[in-house]
Amino acid sequence: MARPRKEEDRAHSASIRIRLLPEHDALIREAAALAGVSMSDWLRERIVRTARREIAEAARYQSAGQAQE
């Protein structure tokens, strides 16, 4: 029986296009190279981690606000 596929194994079909200053592009490319991953992988991991953290923080603030009412 095959193992279940991890999230990273699924095809990435959605895309986001962003505009960067040339120096930001160079900075991100250097960081990705130092990490030994593609620019897409480097950005994806950080963007998803940040989004999850901000959503969790918003949920905590919302819960705290409801508890005070």
PDB file with SEQRES, HELIX, SHEET and CRYST1 records, atoms N, CA, C and O in Angstrom:
SEQRES   1 A   69  MET ALA ARG PRO ARG LYS GLU GLU ASP ARG ALA HIS SER          
SEQRES   2 A   69  ALA SER ILE ARG ILE ARG LEU LEU PRO GLU HIS ASP ALA          
SEQRES   3 A   69  LEU ILE ARG GLU ALA ALA ALA LEU ALA GLY VAL SER MET          
SEQRES   4 A   69  SER ASP TRP LEU ARG GLU ARG ILE VAL ARG THR ALA ARG          
SEQRES   5 A   69  ARG GLU ILE ALA GLU ALA ALA ARG TYR GLN SER ALA GLY          
SEQRES   6 A   69  GLN ALA GLN GLU                                              
HELIX    1 AA1 GLU A    7  ASP A    9  5                                   3    
HELIX    2 AA2 PRO A   22  ALA A   35  1                                  14    
HELIX    3 AA3 MET A   39  GLN A   68  1                                  30    
CRYST1    1.000    1.000    1.000  90.00  90.00  90.00 P 1           1          
ATOM      1  N   MET A   1       0.853  -1.187   0.000  1.00  0.00           N  
ATOM      2  CA  MET A   1       0.000   0.000   0.000  1.00  0.00           C  
ATOM      3  C   MET A   1       0.893   1.243   0.000  1.00  0.00           C  
ATOM      4  O   MET A   1       1.846   1.324   0.775  1.00  0.00           O  
ATOM      5  N   ALA A   2       0.593   2.180  -0.843  1.00  0.00           N  
ATOM      6  CA  ALA A   2       1.396   3.399  -0.956  1.00  0.00           C  
ATOM      7  C   ALA A   2       1.177   4.306   0.243  1.00  0.00           C  
ATOM      8  O   ALA A   2       0.096   4.338   0.833  1.00  0.00           O  
ATOM      9  N   ARG A   3       2.224   5.040   0.590  1.00  0.00           N  
ATOM     10  CA  ARG A   3       2.102   5.972   1.717  1.00  0.00           C  
ATOM     11  C   ARG A   3       1.239   7.156   1.304  1.00  0.00           C  
ATOM     12  O   ARG A   3       1.186   7.501   0.124  1.00  0.00           O  
ATOM     13  N   PRO A   4       0.557   7.787   2.274  1.00  0.00           N  
ATOM     14  CA  PRO A   4      -0.215   9.002   1.946  1.00  0.00           C  
ATOM     15  C   PRO A   4       0.733  10.102   1.490  1.00  0.00           C  
ATOM     16  O   PRO A   4       1.859  10.198   1.978  1.00  0.00           O  
ATOM     17  N   ARG A   5       0.285  10.919   0.567  1.00  0.00           N  
ATOM     18  CA  ARG A   5       1.120  12.003   0.053  1.00  0.00           C  
ATOM     19  C   ARG A   5       1.165  13.154   1.038  1.00  0.00           C  
ATOM     20  O   ARG A   5       0.140  13.570   1.578  1.00  0.00           O  
ATOM     21  N   LYS A   6       2.362  13.659   1.264  1.00  0.00           N  
ATOM     22  CA  LYS A   6       2.521  14.844   2.093  1.00  0.00           C  
ATOM     23  C   LYS A   6       2.129  16.063   1.279  1.00  0.00           C  
ATOM     24  O   LYS A   6       2.069  16.007   0.051  1.00  0.00           O  
ATOM     25  N   GLU A   7       1.861  17.166   1.968  1.00  0.00           N  
ATOM     26  CA  GLU A   7       1.483  18.407   1.295  1.00  0.00           C  
ATOM     27  C   GLU A   7       2.521  18.812   0.258  1.00  0.00           C  
ATOM     28  O   GLU A   7       2.166  19.286  -0.821  1.00  0.00           O  
ATOM     29  N   GLU A   8       3.805  18.631   0.575  1.00  0.00           N  
ATOM     30  CA  GLU A   8       4.863  19.044  -0.332  1.00  0.00           C  
ATOM     31  C   GLU A   8       4.892  18.212  -1.608  1.00  0.00           C  
ATOM     32  O   GLU A   8       5.424  18.660  -2.623  1.00  0.00           O  
ATOM     33  N   ASP A   9       4.324  17.000  -1.571  1.00  0.00           N  
ATOM     34  CA  ASP A   9       4.318  16.126  -2.734  1.00  0.00           C  
ATOM     35  C   ASP A   9       3.258  16.521  -3.754  1.00  0.00           C  
ATOM     36  O   ASP A   9       3.357  16.142  -4.921  1.00  0.00           O  
ATOM     37  N   ARG A  10       2.255  17.268  -3.339  1.00  0.00           N  
ATOM     38  CA  ARG A  10       1.179  17.646  -4.250  1.00  0.00           C  
ATOM     39  C   ARG A  10       1.674  18.687  -5.242  1.00  0.00           C  
ATOM     40  O   ARG A  10       2.577  19.473  -4.957  1.00  0.00           O  
ATOM     41  N   ALA A  11       1.060  18.666  -6.402  1.00  0.00           N  
ATOM     42  CA  ALA A  11       1.438  19.649  -7.424  1.00  0.00           C  
ATOM     43  C   ALA A  11       1.033  21.047  -6.973  1.00  0.00           C  
ATOM     44  O   ALA A  11      -0.063  21.253  -6.451  1.00  0.00           O  
ATOM     45  N   HIS A  12       1.916  21.982  -7.178  1.00  0.00           N  
ATOM     46  CA  HIS A  12       1.619  23.378  -6.870  1.00  0.00           C  
ATOM     47  C   HIS A  12       1.057  24.004  -8.138  1.00  0.00           C  
ATOM     48  O   HIS A  12       1.786  24.223  -9.105  1.00  0.00           O  
ATOM     49  N   SER A  13      -0.246  24.293  -8.131  1.00  0.00           N  
ATOM     50  CA  SER A  13      -0.868  24.791  -9.358  1.00  0.00           C  
ATOM     51  C   SER A  13      -1.282  26.260  -9.278  1.00  0.00           C  
ATOM     52  O   SER A  13      -1.520  26.884 -10.312  1.00  0.00           O  
ATOM     53  N   ALA A  14      -1.371  26.818  -8.085  1.00  0.00           N  
ATOM     54  CA  ALA A  14      -1.723  28.235  -7.944  1.00  0.00           C  
ATOM     55  C   ALA A  14      -0.439  29.059  -7.958  1.00  0.00           C  
ATOM     56  O   ALA A  14       0.624  28.579  -7.565  1.00  0.00           O  
ATOM     57  N   SER A  15      -0.551  30.285  -8.410  1.00  0.00           N  
ATOM     58  CA  SER A  15       0.638  31.141  -8.409  1.00  0.00           C  
ATOM     59  C   SER A  15       0.258  32.553  -7.996  1.00  0.00           C  
ATOM     60  O   SER A  15      -0.879  32.994  -8.164  1.00  0.00           O  
ATOM     61  N   ILE A  16       1.247  33.244  -7.450  1.00  0.00           N  
ATOM     62  CA  ILE A  16       1.106  34.642  -7.051  1.00  0.00           C  
ATOM     63  C   ILE A  16       2.260  35.388  -7.712  1.00  0.00           C  
ATOM     64  O   ILE A  16       3.419  34.992  -7.593  1.00  0.00           O  
ATOM     65  N   ARG A  17       1.936  36.449  -8.392  1.00  0.00           N  
ATOM     66  CA  ARG A  17       2.984  37.251  -9.032  1.00  0.00           C  
ATOM     67  C   ARG A  17       3.160  38.527  -8.213  1.00  0.00           C  
ATOM     68  O   ARG A  17       2.190  39.235  -7.942  1.00  0.00           O  
ATOM     69  N   ILE A  18       4.393  38.815  -7.824  1.00  0.00           N  
ATOM     70  CA  ILE A  18       4.664  40.038  -7.070  1.00  0.00           C  
ATOM     71  C   ILE A  18       5.784  40.816  -7.752  1.00  0.00           C  
ATOM     72  O   ILE A  18       6.631  40.250  -8.443  1.00  0.00           O  
ATOM     73  N   ARG A  19       5.763  42.106  -7.541  1.00  0.00           N  
ATOM     74  CA  ARG A  19       6.810  42.975  -8.074  1.00  0.00           C  
ATOM     75  C   ARG A  19       7.772  43.286  -6.931  1.00  0.00           C  
ATOM     76  O   ARG A  19       7.352  43.560  -5.807  1.00  0.00           O  
ATOM     77  N   LEU A  20       9.050  43.241  -7.230  1.00  0.00           N  
ATOM     78  CA  LEU A  20      10.086  43.487  -6.233  1.00  0.00           C  
ATOM     79  C   LEU A  20      11.072  44.523  -6.739  1.00  0.00           C  
ATOM     80  O   LEU A  20      11.296  44.660  -7.942  1.00  0.00           O  
ATOM     81  N   LEU A  21      11.650  45.242  -5.806  1.00  0.00           N  
ATOM     82  CA  LEU A  21      12.806  46.064  -6.146  1.00  0.00           C  
ATOM     83  C   LEU A  21      13.951  45.113  -6.491  1.00  0.00           C  
ATOM     84  O   LEU A  21      14.034  44.026  -5.919  1.00  0.00           O  
ATOM     85  N   PRO A  22      14.820  45.492  -7.397  1.00  0.00           N  
ATOM     86  CA  PRO A  22      15.937  44.610  -7.758  1.00  0.00           C  
ATOM     87  C   PRO A  22      16.766  44.160  -6.550  1.00  0.00           C  
ATOM     88  O   PRO A  22      17.213  43.014  -6.493  1.00  0.00           O  
ATOM     89  N   GLU A  23      16.966  45.057  -5.597  1.00  0.00           N  
ATOM     90  CA  GLU A  23      17.760  44.667  -4.422  1.00  0.00           C  
ATOM     91  C   GLU A  23      17.033  43.655  -3.542  1.00  0.00           C  
ATOM     92  O   GLU A  23      17.679  42.823  -2.904  1.00  0.00           O  
ATOM     93  N   HIS A  24      15.699  43.710  -3.496  1.00  0.00           N  
ATOM     94  CA  HIS A  24      14.940  42.714  -2.739  1.00  0.00           C  
ATOM     95  C   HIS A  24      15.001  41.360  -3.443  1.00  0.00           C  
ATOM     96  O   HIS A  24      15.124  40.322  -2.794  1.00  0.00           O  
ATOM     97  N   ASP A  25      14.915  41.377  -4.768  1.00  0.00           N  
ATOM     98  CA  ASP A  25      15.037  40.150  -5.551  1.00  0.00           C  
ATOM     99  C   ASP A  25      16.387  39.492  -5.282  1.00  0.00           C  
ATOM    100  O   ASP A  25      16.456  38.287  -5.041  1.00  0.00           O  
ATOM    101  N   ALA A  26      17.451  40.274  -5.322  1.00  0.00           N  
ATOM    102  CA  ALA A  26      18.793  39.740  -5.078  1.00  0.00           C  
ATOM    103  C   ALA A  26      18.919  39.190  -3.664  1.00  0.00           C  
ATOM    104  O   ALA A  26      19.529  38.142  -3.453  1.00  0.00           O  
ATOM    105  N   LEU A  27      18.349  39.888  -2.710  1.00  0.00           N  
ATOM    106  CA  LEU A  27      18.395  39.459  -1.314  1.00  0.00           C  
ATOM    107  C   LEU A  27      17.695  38.115  -1.128  1.00  0.00           C  
ATOM    108  O   LEU A  27      18.227  37.216  -0.475  1.00  0.00           O  
ATOM    109  N   ILE A  28      16.504  37.983  -1.704  1.00  0.00           N  
ATOM    110  CA  ILE A  28      15.735  36.743  -1.587  1.00  0.00           C  
ATOM    111  C   ILE A  28      16.456  35.597  -2.294  1.00  0.00           C  
ATOM    112  O   ILE A  28      16.537  34.490  -1.762  1.00  0.00           O  
ATOM    113  N   ARG A  29      16.974  35.858  -3.484  1.00  0.00           N  
ATOM    114  CA  ARG A  29      17.703  34.817  -4.215  1.00  0.00           C  
ATOM    115  C   ARG A  29      18.925  34.342  -3.427  1.00  0.00           C  
ATOM    116  O   ARG A  29      19.218  33.147  -3.391  1.00  0.00           O  
ATOM    117  N   GLU A  30      19.633  35.275  -2.799  1.00  0.00           N  
ATOM    118  CA  GLU A  30      20.805  34.899  -2.007  1.00  0.00           C  
ATOM    119  C   GLU A  30      20.398  34.055  -0.807  1.00  0.00           C  
ATOM    120  O   GLU A  30      21.046  33.052  -0.508  1.00  0.00           O  
ATOM    121  N   ALA A  31      19.341  34.447  -0.121  1.00  0.00           N  
ATOM    122  CA  ALA A  31      18.879  33.683   1.039  1.00  0.00           C  
ATOM    123  C   ALA A  31      18.455  32.275   0.635  1.00  0.00           C  
ATOM    124  O   ALA A  31      18.769  31.308   1.329  1.00  0.00           O  
ATOM    125  N   ALA A  32      17.746  32.157  -0.480  1.00  0.00           N  
ATOM    126  CA  ALA A  32      17.318  30.838  -0.961  1.00  0.00           C  
ATOM    127  C   ALA A  32      18.530  29.979  -1.318  1.00  0.00           C  
ATOM    128  O   ALA A  32      18.576  28.793  -0.990  1.00  0.00           O  
ATOM    129  N   ALA A  33      19.503  30.580  -1.985  1.00  0.00           N  
ATOM    130  CA  ALA A  33      20.712  29.842  -2.354  1.00  0.00           C  
ATOM    131  C   ALA A  33      21.463  29.369  -1.116  1.00  0.00           C  
ATOM    132  O   ALA A  33      21.951  28.240  -1.077  1.00  0.00           O  
ATOM    133  N   LEU A  34      21.556  30.223  -0.112  1.00  0.00           N  
ATOM    134  CA  LEU A  34      22.229  29.833   1.132  1.00  0.00           C  
ATOM    135  C   LEU A  34      21.505  28.682   1.822  1.00  0.00           C  
ATOM    136  O   LEU A  34      22.132  27.838   2.462  1.00  0.00           O  
ATOM    137  N   ALA A  35      20.171  28.656   1.685  1.00  0.00           N  
ATOM    138  CA  ALA A  35      19.375  27.576   2.273  1.00  0.00           C  
ATOM    139  C   ALA A  35      19.403  26.319   1.408  1.00  0.00           C  
ATOM    140  O   ALA A  35      18.978  25.251   1.848  1.00  0.00           O  
ATOM    141  N   GLY A  36      19.902  26.444   0.179  1.00  0.00           N  
ATOM    142  CA  GLY A  36      19.988  25.290  -0.708  1.00  0.00           C  
ATOM    143  C   GLY A  36      18.658  24.882  -1.317  1.00  0.00           C  
ATOM    144  O   GLY A  36      18.456  23.717  -1.661  1.00  0.00           O  
ATOM    145  N   VAL A  37      17.747  25.849  -1.450  1.00  0.00           N  
ATOM    146  CA  VAL A  37      16.430  25.560  -2.024  1.00  0.00           C  
ATOM    147  C   VAL A  37      16.132  26.574  -3.118  1.00  0.00           C  
ATOM    148  O   VAL A  37      16.816  27.588  -3.255  1.00  0.00           O  
ATOM    149  N   SER A  38      15.094  26.276  -3.892  1.00  0.00           N  
ATOM    150  CA  SER A  38      14.698  27.222  -4.932  1.00  0.00           C  
ATOM    151  C   SER A  38      14.089  28.465  -4.294  1.00  0.00           C  
ATOM    152  O   SER A  38      13.652  28.447  -3.143  1.00  0.00           O  
ATOM    153  N   MET A  39      14.073  29.529  -5.061  1.00  0.00           N  
ATOM    154  CA  MET A  39      13.440  30.764  -4.590  1.00  0.00           C  
ATOM    155  C   MET A  39      11.964  30.503  -4.279  1.00  0.00           C  
ATOM    156  O   MET A  39      11.448  30.996  -3.275  1.00  0.00           O  
ATOM    157  N   SER A  40      11.287  29.739  -5.125  1.00  0.00           N  
ATOM    158  CA  SER A  40       9.872  29.423  -4.890  1.00  0.00           C  
ATOM    159  C   SER A  40       9.683  28.674  -3.577  1.00  0.00           C  
ATOM    160  O   SER A  40       8.800  29.011  -2.789  1.00  0.00           O  
ATOM    161  N   ASP A  41      10.516  27.652  -3.340  1.00  0.00           N  
ATOM    162  CA  ASP A  41      10.394  26.890  -2.096  1.00  0.00           C  
ATOM    163  C   ASP A  41      10.680  27.764  -0.884  1.00  0.00           C  
ATOM    164  O   ASP A  41       9.985  27.682   0.129  1.00  0.00           O  
ATOM    165  N   TRP A  42      11.713  28.605  -0.994  1.00  0.00           N  
ATOM    166  CA  TRP A  42      12.085  29.478   0.117  1.00  0.00           C  
ATOM    167  C   TRP A  42      10.946  30.428   0.451  1.00  0.00           C  
ATOM    168  O   TRP A  42      10.567  30.573   1.614  1.00  0.00           O  
ATOM    169  N   LEU A  43      10.401  31.076  -0.577  1.00  0.00           N  
ATOM    170  CA  LEU A  43       9.294  32.017  -0.370  1.00  0.00           C  
ATOM    171  C   LEU A  43       8.042  31.309   0.135  1.00  0.00           C  
ATOM    172  O   LEU A  43       7.399  31.774   1.076  1.00  0.00           O  
ATOM    173  N   ARG A  44       7.694  30.175  -0.496  1.00  0.00           N  
ATOM    174  CA  ARG A  44       6.478  29.446  -0.119  1.00  0.00           C  
ATOM    175  C   ARG A  44       6.496  29.079   1.362  1.00  0.00           C  
ATOM    176  O   ARG A  44       5.517  29.300   2.075  1.00  0.00           O  
ATOM    177  N   GLU A  45       7.610  28.518   1.817  1.00  0.00           N  
ATOM    178  CA  GLU A  45       7.701  28.082   3.211  1.00  0.00           C  
ATOM    179  C   GLU A  45       7.517  29.260   4.158  1.00  0.00           C  
ATOM    180  O   GLU A  45       6.807  29.141   5.157  1.00  0.00           O  
ATOM    181  N   ARG A  46       8.134  30.373   3.866  1.00  0.00           N  
ATOM    182  CA  ARG A  46       8.043  31.534   4.752  1.00  0.00           C  
ATOM    183  C   ARG A  46       6.691  32.224   4.686  1.00  0.00           C  
ATOM    184  O   ARG A  46       6.169  32.669   5.708  1.00  0.00           O  
ATOM    185  N   ILE A  47       6.125  32.315   3.500  1.00  0.00           N  
ATOM    186  CA  ILE A  47       4.815  32.960   3.362  1.00  0.00           C  
ATOM    187  C   ILE A  47       3.740  32.138   4.060  1.00  0.00           C  
ATOM    188  O   ILE A  47       2.905  32.690   4.776  1.00  0.00           O  
ATOM    189  N   VAL A  48       3.755  30.822   3.858  1.00  0.00           N  
ATOM    190  CA  VAL A  48       2.749  29.965   4.491  1.00  0.00           C  
ATOM    191  C   VAL A  48       2.909  29.989   6.007  1.00  0.00           C  
ATOM    192  O   VAL A  48       1.916  30.067   6.731  1.00  0.00           O  
ATOM    193  N   ARG A  49       4.152  29.924   6.497  1.00  0.00           N  
ATOM    194  CA  ARG A  49       4.387  29.970   7.945  1.00  0.00           C  
ATOM    195  C   ARG A  49       3.867  31.283   8.538  1.00  0.00           C  
ATOM    196  O   ARG A  49       3.210  31.277   9.579  1.00  0.00           O  
ATOM    197  N   THR A  50       4.157  32.391   7.884  1.00  0.00           N  
ATOM    198  CA  THR A  50       3.708  33.702   8.357  1.00  0.00           C  
ATOM    199  C   THR A  50       2.191  33.810   8.324  1.00  0.00           C  
ATOM    200  O   THR A  50       1.589  34.318   9.270  1.00  0.00           O  
ATOM    201  N   ALA A  51       1.569  33.344   7.259  1.00  0.00           N  
ATOM    202  CA  ALA A  51       0.106  33.395   7.153  1.00  0.00           C  
ATOM    203  C   ALA A  51      -0.544  32.579   8.266  1.00  0.00           C  
ATOM    204  O   ALA A  51      -1.499  33.038   8.892  1.00  0.00           O  
ATOM    205  N   ARG A  52      -0.037  31.378   8.516  1.00  0.00           N  
ATOM    206  CA  ARG A  52      -0.600  30.538   9.592  1.00  0.00           C  
ATOM    207  C   ARG A  52      -0.453  31.220  10.948  1.00  0.00           C  
ATOM    208  O   ARG A  52      -1.380  31.206  11.758  1.00  0.00           O  
ATOM    209  N   ARG A  53       0.716  31.818  11.194  1.00  0.00           N  
ATOM    210  CA  ARG A  53       0.957  32.490  12.473  1.00  0.00           C  
ATOM    211  C   ARG A  53       0.009  33.675  12.646  1.00  0.00           C  
ATOM    212  O   ARG A  53      -0.565  33.853  13.721  1.00  0.00           O  
ATOM    213  N   GLU A  54      -0.162  34.481  11.607  1.00  0.00           N  
ATOM    214  CA  GLU A  54      -1.041  35.649  11.713  1.00  0.00           C  
ATOM    215  C   GLU A  54      -2.499  35.247  11.893  1.00  0.00           C  
ATOM    216  O   GLU A  54      -3.229  35.902  12.637  1.00  0.00           O  
ATOM    217  N   ILE A  55      -2.931  34.189  11.231  1.00  0.00           N  
ATOM    218  CA  ILE A  55      -4.302  33.702  11.406  1.00  0.00           C  
ATOM    219  C   ILE A  55      -4.500  33.194  12.828  1.00  0.00           C  
ATOM    220  O   ILE A  55      -5.529  33.466  13.445  1.00  0.00           O  
ATOM    221  N   ALA A  56      -3.520  32.454  13.355  1.00  0.00           N  
ATOM    222  CA  ALA A  56      -3.619  31.951  14.726  1.00  0.00           C  
ATOM    223  C   ALA A  56      -3.653  33.100  15.730  1.00  0.00           C  
ATOM    224  O   ALA A  56      -4.426  33.066  16.687  1.00  0.00           O  
ATOM    225  N   GLU A  57      -2.814  34.121  15.516  1.00  0.00           N  
ATOM    226  CA  GLU A  57      -2.814  35.277  16.414  1.00  0.00           C  
ATOM    227  C   GLU A  57      -4.146  36.009  16.357  1.00  0.00           C  
ATOM    228  O   GLU A  57      -4.663  36.422  17.395  1.00  0.00           O  
ATOM    229  N   ALA A  58      -4.704  36.176  15.182  1.00  0.00           N  
ATOM    230  CA  ALA A  58      -5.999  36.848  15.046  1.00  0.00           C  
ATOM    231  C   ALA A  58      -7.083  36.059  15.766  1.00  0.00           C  
ATOM    232  O   ALA A  58      -7.961  36.643  16.401  1.00  0.00           O  
ATOM    233  N   ALA A  59      -7.025  34.745  15.672  1.00  0.00           N  
ATOM    234  CA  ALA A  59      -8.014  33.904  16.354  1.00  0.00           C  
ATOM    235  C   ALA A  59      -7.871  34.039  17.869  1.00  0.00           C  
ATOM    236  O   ALA A  59      -8.872  34.071  18.585  1.00  0.00           O  
ATOM    237  N   ARG A  60      -6.629  34.118  18.362  1.00  0.00           N  
ATOM    238  CA  ARG A  60      -6.423  34.288  19.809  1.00  0.00           C  
ATOM    239  C   ARG A  60      -6.967  35.629  20.281  1.00  0.00           C  
ATOM    240  O   ARG A  60      -7.621  35.702  21.321  1.00  0.00           O  
ATOM    241  N   TYR A  61      -6.702  36.695  19.521  1.00  0.00           N  
ATOM    242  CA  TYR A  61      -7.215  38.017  19.890  1.00  0.00           C  
ATOM    243  C   TYR A  61      -8.736  38.030  19.874  1.00  0.00           C  
ATOM    244  O   TYR A  61      -9.370  38.615  20.752  1.00  0.00           O  
ATOM    245  N   GLN A  62      -9.308  37.388  18.881  1.00  0.00           N  
ATOM    246  CA  GLN A  62     -10.763  37.335  18.788  1.00  0.00           C  
ATOM    247  C   GLN A  62     -11.332  36.561  19.975  1.00  0.00           C  
ATOM    248  O   GLN A  62     -12.331  36.976  20.563  1.00  0.00           O  
ATOM    249  N   SER A  63     -10.705  35.441  20.331  1.00  0.00           N  
ATOM    250  CA  SER A  63     -11.159  34.652  21.473  1.00  0.00           C  
ATOM    251  C   SER A  63     -11.015  35.434  22.770  1.00  0.00           C  
ATOM    252  O   SER A  63     -11.899  35.382  23.626  1.00  0.00           O  
ATOM    253  N   ALA A  64      -9.911  36.158  22.924  1.00  0.00           N  
ATOM    254  CA  ALA A  64      -9.695  36.955  24.130  1.00  0.00           C  
ATOM    255  C   ALA A  64     -10.731  38.059  24.229  1.00  0.00           C  
ATOM    256  O   ALA A  64     -11.225  38.348  25.319  1.00  0.00           O  
ATOM    257  N   GLY A  65     -11.064  38.677  23.113  1.00  0.00           N  
ATOM    258  CA  GLY A  65     -12.075  39.731  23.103  1.00  0.00           C  
ATOM    259  C   GLY A  65     -13.449  39.203  23.455  1.00  0.00           C  
ATOM    260  O   GLY A  65     -14.206  39.875  24.155  1.00  0.00           O  
ATOM    261  N   GLN A  66     -13.785  38.023  22.989  1.00  0.00           N  
ATOM    262  CA  GLN A  66     -15.081  37.428  23.297  1.00  0.00           C  
ATOM    263  C   GLN A  66     -15.151  37.004  24.756  1.00  0.00           C  
ATOM    264  O   GLN A  66     -16.219  37.056  25.366  1.00  0.00           O  
ATOM    265  N   ALA A  67     -14.016  36.582  25.324  1.00  0.00           N  
ATOM    266  CA  ALA A  67     -13.990  36.165  26.723  1.00  0.00           C  
ATOM    267  C   ALA A  67     -14.204  37.353  27.652  1.00  0.00           C  
ATOM    268  O   ALA A  67     -14.729  37.184  28.752  1.00  0.00           O  
ATOM    269  N   GLN A  68     -13.805  38.558  27.227  1.00  0.00           N  
ATOM    270  CA  GLN A  68     -13.954  39.745  28.059  1.00  0.00           C  
ATOM    271  C   GLN A  68     -15.373  40.291  28.033  1.00  0.00           C  
ATOM    272  O   GLN A  68     -15.754  41.059  28.916  1.00  0.00           O  
ATOM    273  N   GLU A  69     -16.153  39.911  27.045  1.00  0.00           N  
ATOM    274  CA  GLU A  69     -17.516  40.451  26.916  1.00  0.00           C  
ATOM    275  C   GLU A  69     -18.454  39.860  27.920  1.00  0.00           C  
ATOM    276  O   GLU A  69     -19.634  40.210  27.943  1.00  0.00           O  
TER     277      GLU A  69                                                      
END                                                                             
